[in-house]
Amino acid sequence: MANMFEKYAADREAEQKKIEEAVVADTTADEKRTTLSLSLTVSDKKSLKMMAAERETTIAAIIHEWVQEHQKEVSE
């Protein structure tokens, strides 16, 4: 009889690999990185985490994308 958690473990391992690949891709940017402390509501943090998971990327990459989009608006 197969372990009842095998499928869950395999799915979790695949998900973890996607996340790690996204993080590695995000950290290979040419620009120097810095740390930012940010206070969010619990629901905002959950929303960002869900968005990042759905896009197979990181919260940092989503915020970077948002800054890039809005930086163009300010400079126009």
Secondary structure by P-SEA (a helix, b strand, c coil): ccccaaaaaaaaaaaaaaaaaaaaaaacccbbbbbbbbbbcaaaaaaaaaaaaaacccaaaaaaaaaaaaaaaaac
